[in-house]
């Protein structure tokens, strides 16, 4: 069963350790939410607001993050392998130390 949380306001929610693999979180507000060690693999986070969210050590492998805002997000030690970050805002301010699968910056 796929969880559908599309468009929900989960500001400051504590989702640490939750299993939301494949969940629909499209356009969900996760501002300042905590999802440490959460399983978000394959989740649809298209256009989601992840500003200042703590996603340290989260599994985001294969997640759709196109158009998401990750400004100030803590993605340290997260697995981003195969994640789609096309058009994601705020990558330059996200904490990415130890994150795996981080796409290389576009070369100009």
Backbone as JSON, one array per atom type, in Angstrom:
{
  "sequence": "XXXXXXXXXXXXXXXXXXXXXXXXXXXXXXXXXXXXXXXXXXXXXXXXXXXXXXXXXXXXXXXXXXXXXXXXXXXXXXXXXXXXXXXXXXXXXXXXXXXXXXXXXXXX",
  "N": [[0.84, -1.18, 0.0], [0.66, 2.14, -0.94], [1.62, 5.14, 0.54], [-0.14, 8.16, 0.62], [0.63, 11.32, 0.87], [0.53, 13.67, -0.38], [0.79, 17.15, -0.84], [0.37, 17.74, 1.84], [0.83, 19.48, 5.0], [3.56, 19.14, 6.76], [5.17, 20.51, 8.47], [7.84, 20.81, 10.69], [7.46, 18.21, 11.56], [8.17, 15.07, 13.15], [9.69, 12.58, 11.66], [11.55, 10.68, 11.96], [13.23, 7.68, 11.33], [11.03, 6.56, 10.08], [9.24, 4.54, 7.67], [8.79, 5.3, 4.57], [9.0, 4.48, 1.98], [8.55, 4.8, -1.46], [6.39, 6.49, -1.12], [3.88, 9.0, -1.8], [4.73, 12.16, -1.75], [4.44, 14.47, -3.01], [4.7, 17.94, -3.52], [4.54, 18.38, -0.8], [4.84, 20.0, 2.36], [7.64, 20.05, 4.2], [9.03, 21.63, 5.87], [11.61, 22.33, 8.09], [11.3, 19.83, 9.18], [12.08, 16.67, 10.78], [13.73, 13.89, 9.71], [15.55, 11.84, 10.25], [17.43, 9.01, 9.43], [15.25, 8.03, 8.02], [13.34, 6.05, 5.7], [12.99, 6.91, 2.59], [13.16, 5.97, 0.11], [12.66, 5.86, -3.36], [10.49, 7.55, -3.1], [8.09, 10.08, -4.03], [8.92, 13.24, -4.1], [8.54, 15.48, -5.53], [8.58, 18.93, -6.13], [8.44, 19.43, -3.41], [8.71, 21.11, -0.21], [11.53, 21.25, 1.44], [12.98, 22.87, 3.05], [15.39, 23.65, 5.44], [15.08, 21.14, 6.59], [15.88, 18.16, 8.43], [17.46, 15.59, 7.18], [19.39, 13.76, 7.71], [21.35, 10.92, 7.12], [19.24, 9.69, 5.84], [17.45, 7.49, 3.63], [17.25, 8.17, 0.42], [17.4, 7.05, -2.0], [16.76, 6.76, -5.41], [14.63, 8.49, -5.22], [12.24, 10.99, -6.24], [13.01, 14.21, -6.59], [12.65, 16.42, -8.09], [12.43, 19.83, -8.69], [12.14, 20.32, -6.02], [12.67, 22.16, -2.93], [15.55, 22.42, -1.25], [16.87, 24.11, 0.4], [19.14, 24.87, 2.9], [18.83, 22.34, 3.99], [19.69, 19.4, 5.87], [21.51, 16.96, 4.69], [23.46, 15.23, 5.34], [25.34, 12.27, 5.13], [23.27, 11.0, 3.83], [21.62, 8.81, 1.48], [21.57, 9.39, -1.8], [21.57, 8.1, -4.16], [20.74, 7.65, -7.49], [18.65, 9.41, -7.25], [16.4, 11.91, -8.48], [17.23, 15.09, -8.94], [16.62, 17.2, -10.52], [16.37, 20.56, -11.23], [16.16, 21.18, -8.55], [16.02, 23.43, -5.88], [18.35, 25.35, -3.93], [20.5, 23.6, -3.52], [23.11, 24.44, -3.2], [23.23, 25.34, -0.61], [22.58, 23.25, 0.98], [23.53, 20.79, 3.39], [25.85, 18.46, 2.65], [27.82, 16.7, 3.43], [29.38, 13.61, 3.39], [27.24, 12.47, 2.08], [25.89, 10.11, -0.21], [25.91, 9.44, -3.72], [25.48, 11.99, -4.73], [24.7, 14.2, -7.27], [27.01, 15.47, -9.68], [27.96, 18.91, -9.97], [26.65, 20.98, -12.55], [28.72, 21.54, -15.29], [29.96, 24.53, -16.62]],
  "CA": [[0.0, 0.0, 0.0], [1.43, 3.37, -1.05], [1.12, 6.24, 1.38], [-0.37, 9.39, -0.14], [0.69, 12.5, 1.73], [0.72, 14.78, -1.31], [0.23, 18.45, -0.48], [0.15, 17.9, 3.29], [1.74, 20.35, 5.73], [4.23, 18.38, 7.79], [6.16, 21.41, 9.05], [8.41, 20.41, 11.99], [7.07, 16.85, 11.94], [9.25, 14.14, 13.45], [9.51, 11.38, 10.86], [12.78, 9.91, 12.11], [13.11, 6.23, 11.31], [9.8, 6.08, 9.43], [9.37, 3.84, 6.4], [7.92, 5.94, 3.58], [9.49, 4.09, 0.66], [7.54, 4.86, -2.51], [5.26, 7.34, -0.74], [3.58, 10.19, -2.58], [4.92, 13.35, -0.94], [4.5, 15.56, -4.0], [4.28, 19.27, -3.05], [4.35, 18.35, 0.65], [5.68, 20.92, 3.11], [8.4, 19.38, 5.24], [9.92, 22.68, 6.4], [12.16, 22.09, 9.43], [10.94, 18.49, 9.66], [13.18, 15.79, 11.11], [13.53, 12.56, 9.14], [16.83, 11.16, 10.38], [17.35, 7.56, 9.18], [13.97, 7.66, 7.4], [13.42, 5.38, 4.41], [12.21, 7.62, 1.59], [13.62, 5.47, -1.19], [11.62, 5.82, -4.38], [9.36, 8.44, -2.78], [7.88, 11.22, -4.93], [9.03, 14.49, -3.37], [8.53, 16.53, -6.55], [8.08, 20.23, -5.69], [8.29, 19.47, -1.95], [9.45, 22.12, 0.54], [12.39, 20.59, 2.41], [13.86, 23.89, 3.61], [15.83, 23.45, 6.83], [14.73, 19.8, 7.08], [16.99, 17.3, 8.84], [17.34, 14.3, 6.52], [20.68, 13.11, 7.9], [21.37, 9.46, 7.01], [17.99, 9.19, 5.26], [17.57, 6.77, 2.37], [16.51, 8.86, -0.64], [17.79, 6.4, -3.25], [15.7, 6.66, -6.4], [13.52, 9.43, -4.94], [12.0, 12.09, -7.17], [13.13, 15.49, -5.89], [12.64, 17.46, -9.12], [11.74, 21.05, -8.3], [12.05, 20.47, -4.55], [13.51, 23.19, -2.33], [16.35, 21.82, -0.18], [17.65, 25.19, 1.0], [19.48, 24.67, 4.3], [18.53, 20.98, 4.46], [20.79, 18.57, 6.35], [21.51, 15.7, 3.96], [24.7, 14.53, 5.66], [25.31, 10.8, 5.17], [22.07, 10.49, 3.16], [21.82, 8.07, 0.22], [20.87, 10.05, -2.9], [21.86, 7.34, -5.37], [19.64, 7.52, -8.44], [17.6, 10.42, -6.99], [16.26, 12.94, -9.5], [17.29, 16.41, -8.31], [16.5, 18.17, -11.6], [15.71, 21.81, -10.85], [16.03, 21.34, -7.09], [16.55, 24.72, -5.41], [19.07, 25.4, -2.67], [21.54, 22.58, -3.37], [24.36, 25.06, -2.77], [23.19, 25.6, 0.83], [22.3, 21.99, 1.69], [24.69, 20.12, 3.99], [25.97, 17.21, 1.9], [28.99, 15.94, 3.88], [29.19, 12.17, 3.52], [26.09, 11.99, 1.3], [26.25, 9.25, -1.33], [25.12, 9.59, -4.94], [25.2, 13.4, -5.01], [25.06, 14.5, -8.66], [28.03, 16.5, -9.88], [27.44, 20.21, -10.41], [26.74, 21.19, -13.99], [29.91, 22.29, -15.74], [29.62, 25.55, -17.61]],
  "C": [[0.89, 1.25, 0.0], [0.79, 4.45, -0.2], [0.99, 7.49, 0.53], [-0.46, 10.56, 0.83], [0.89, 13.76, 0.88], [0.03, 16.04, -0.8], [0.01, 18.69, 0.99], [1.17, 18.86, 3.89], [2.3, 19.55, 6.9], [5.38, 19.2, 8.4], [6.53, 20.93, 10.45], [7.99, 19.02, 12.45], [8.31, 16.01, 12.24], [8.95, 12.82, 12.74], [10.74, 10.48, 10.95], [12.49, 8.42, 12.16], [11.87, 5.7, 10.62], [10.11, 5.42, 8.08], [8.33, 4.4, 5.44], [8.4, 5.65, 2.17], [8.33, 4.11, -0.34], [6.36, 5.76, -2.22], [5.11, 8.53, -1.68], [3.63, 11.39, -1.64], [5.04, 14.57, -1.85], [3.91, 16.84, -3.42], [3.96, 19.29, -1.54], [5.3, 19.35, 1.31], [6.31, 20.16, 4.27], [9.41, 20.36, 5.84], [10.3, 22.36, 7.84], [11.72, 20.75, 10.03], [12.2, 17.7, 9.97], [12.85, 14.4, 10.59], [14.86, 11.81, 9.12], [16.61, 9.66, 10.25], [16.01, 7.12, 8.6], [14.22, 6.96, 6.07], [12.44, 6.06, 3.46], [12.62, 7.17, 0.19], [12.44, 5.37, -2.15], [10.43, 6.71, -4.13], [9.29, 9.58, -3.81], [7.81, 12.49, -4.09], [9.1, 15.66, -4.35], [7.89, 17.79, -5.98], [7.85, 20.32, -4.18], [9.15, 20.59, -1.35], [10.22, 21.41, 1.65], [13.35, 21.59, 3.06], [14.11, 23.61, 5.09], [15.43, 22.11, 7.43], [15.99, 19.03, 7.44], [16.74, 15.91, 8.28], [18.66, 13.53, 6.63], [20.51, 11.59, 7.89], [20.06, 8.87, 6.49], [18.29, 8.45, 3.96], [16.64, 7.43, 1.35], [16.86, 8.26, -2.0], [16.59, 6.28, -4.19], [14.52, 7.59, -6.18], [13.44, 10.5, -6.02], [11.98, 13.39, -6.38], [13.14, 16.65, -6.88], [11.83, 18.65, -8.64], [11.59, 21.24, -6.8], [12.97, 21.59, -4.08], [14.22, 22.58, -1.13], [17.24, 22.86, 0.5], [17.87, 24.93, 2.5], [19.21, 23.28, 4.84], [19.8, 20.25, 4.88], [20.65, 17.21, 5.69], [22.8, 14.92, 4.23], [24.46, 13.03, 5.79], [24.04, 10.2, 4.55], [22.46, 9.73, 1.89], [20.93, 8.72, -0.84], [21.09, 9.33, -4.22], [20.63, 7.19, -6.25], [18.51, 8.5, -8.21], [17.59, 11.44, -8.11], [16.16, 14.29, -8.8], [17.19, 17.51, -9.36], [15.73, 19.4, -11.12], [15.52, 22.0, -9.37], [16.71, 22.65, -6.68], [17.32, 24.53, -4.12], [20.14, 24.34, -2.47], [22.84, 23.17, -2.84], [24.38, 25.36, -1.27], [22.9, 24.34, 1.65], [23.6, 21.41, 2.23], [24.78, 18.72, 3.4], [27.16, 16.36, 2.33], [28.63, 14.47, 4.06], [28.01, 11.62, 2.75], [26.6, 11.17, 0.11], [25.34, 9.51, -2.52], [24.75, 11.02, -5.27], [25.62, 13.69, -6.45], [26.09, 15.6, -8.73], [27.37, 17.78, -10.35], [27.59, 20.32, -11.92], [27.97, 22.01, -14.32], [29.47, 23.3, -16.78], [30.76, 25.74, -18.58]]
}
